[in-house]
Amino acid sequence: MYKAYIFDFDYTLANSEKGIVMCFEMLFADEGYAPVPKNKIRATIGMTMYDAMALLTGEMNPVKIEKLIRLYRIRYSDKYMTANTHLYPDTVPTLQGLKDKNALCCIVSTKTRSRIMETLTRESITDLIDCIIGYEDVQAPKPSPEGINKIKRRYNLANSDILYIGDSLIDAETARKGHVDFAAVTTGATPSAAFASAGCQTILTNLRKLL
């Protein structure tokens, strides 16, 4: 049992795939880009929006990439994202079970804190999350350990007090750089075999196995 369980959000606590893919597809169609395979879009979930946009469009001009990100958010994400984001069936029982054992439950994600809060508020589970560190709360996003380190300092935690849970190799690298244990979940686009050499404490098929 750890004192604190820090979760990634997309593909870990919630499936936002439908909204993310939809928003990218509409942006690309409206801005004249060639269609991008859904699997290629899915594979960017967990990256920063800048990195995902650059990869999917092939754009190299930072000004153009930032413009596309603004269009993505204003035209599409603000309208469609939260409505098409759904918690996994094991999310609430797992968070409640950990809280019942007096553990801290936190989130460190490349998604914005404000967007995460929209889902938590809609699902009435804000009381199950002690702290959210989103994209707007750090200078260096994952795989930088800055978000994890902020939680360490806020709650006076040792490295050994923390388990970080995520669905991607970016999450595994974040935990490694933060010197905390890592549990992989296979609810995302990264298969179990990819985590074999990632220094995982465990590989889970669902969150309930944390209890």
N, C-alpha and C positions, 0 to 999 in steps of 0.2 A: 504493500500500500504506500502510495506517495502522498506527500502533503499537497501537491498541486498537479493538476492535469491541464496541460495547455494544448488546445486543439487548433488545427487549421480549420477553415470554414468550408470552402467549396470542395465537394467530393469527400468531405470528412464528416461534418455535421449535417450538411445539406447538399442536395443535388440541384444545382443551378444550371445544369448543362443545356436544357431546353432554351432558357432565356438567353444564355451567352451565345449559343449557336445562332438563334433567331436574330439577335441584334447585329452580330457580325454579318450575317447573310444579307440583311436589309441594307446595312451601310454599304457593303460592297456593290450591291445592285444599284443603289441610288447614286453612288459616286463613280460608277463606270469601271469597277474592277471585275476581273474574271471570277467566276464562282470558285470557291475554295471547298474542297471535300470536308464533310462534317468531321471526319476522324482527325483531320489536321487541325481544325478549330478546337476540338475536344482536347487534343494534346497540349494546347497552350493554357488550359485552365490551371491556375496556380502560379503562372508567370505574372509579372507586372503587366499592366495594360500596355505600357510603352513597348516592352519586349514582344508581347503578343502581336500588337499592331504592326510593328516593324517586320516581324517574321511572316505574318500572313499576307501583307501587302507588298513586301519587298522594298518598301520605301526606306531611304537612307537619310532624307532631309529631316532633322528634328522638328523644324517648324511645321512641315507637312504632317508628320506623325502626330504632333500635339493637336493640330487642327482636326484630324480624323478622330482622335480620342474625344475631343469636345463634342463633335457631331454624334459620336456613338452614345455619349451620355445624355445629351440634351434631346436628341431626336428619338432614341430607342430605349436605352437602359432605364431612364427615369420612368418610362411608361410601361415597359414589359418585364423588367428583370425580377422584381420582387414577386410579382404575380405568378411567375414561372419558376420560382425557387421553392423547394419543398424539403422539409426535414426528413431524414431517414427514419424509418419506424423505430430504430433502436436509440435514436438521439435523446429523446426526452427521458425514457426510463433509465438510460445510462447516466445522464447528468443528474437526475434525481437521486439515483443510487449512490453516486459519488458524494453529493451534497449531504445525504443522510449519514455518510461516514465522516462528515466534517472536512472533506477535501475542498480545496479551492478549485474552481473550474474557470479557465480563462481561454481566450481566443487570441491567436496571433496569425494574421492573414495579410495577403497582398490585396485583398478586397478592402474597400473603404469601410471604416467603422460605421459611418452613417448608413450605408447600404445593409450591412449586417444587422444593425439595430432595427431596420424596417422589418426583417423577417422575424427576429426575436420578439418584437413588439406585437406583430400580427399573431404569432403563436402563443403569446402571453407567457413567455419563459424568460423574461429579462432577469427574474429573481434567481435563476439557476446559473447565471454567468456573473462572476465577480469582476472581471476586467476584460476589456476588448482593446487590443492594439491593432489598429488597421493601417492602411497605406499612408493615411495622412498624419499618423502619429510617430513616424520614424523618418530619419534622414536617409537611411539605407535599408531598402526592403529585403526580404528573404532572397537568397540564403544568408544574408547578414543575420547575426544573432541579436541585433539591437532590440527587437521586440521582446524576445525571451529575457534579455538582460534587464529591460525595464521592469518586467514582472518580478524578477529576482530582487531588485532593489526595493520595489514598492512593498513587497511582503516579507523582506528579509529572509529570503530562501537560499539554501545551499544548492549546488548543482545536483546533489543526490536526492534532493526533495522533489525533483520535477520529472515528469514524463511528458514528452511532447508527442502528439499523435497527429499523423498526417498521411496523405495518400500518394505523395510524389517523392521523387528523388531530391527535389528542391527542399522538401520538408526534412528529409533525412540529413541533408547537408546542413540545414539550419540547426538541427539538434546537435550535430557533430561539432559545429563551430561554437555552439553555446555550451558545450561540455555537459549536455544532459542526455538522459536515456531517450530512446525513440521507439515508438510502436507504429508500425505501418498498418494501414487499412487498405484492403483491396477493393474498395467501393468506387474508386476512380478509374483513370485511364492507364494506370501503371500496374502491370501484372505482378503477381507474387514473385516470380523468378527474378524480376529486376531488382528486388530488394535483398537478394541473397547475400550480396557483398556490401550492403549499405550500413552495416553496423547496427541492425535492428535488435532490440531486446525481444521483440515478438512480431509476428505478422498475423493480423486479425482479418477475418472475413466480415466482421461487424463489430460495432462498438460495445455491444453488451458483454463481450468477452473480457472487457476491462474490469468487470465487477467480480 
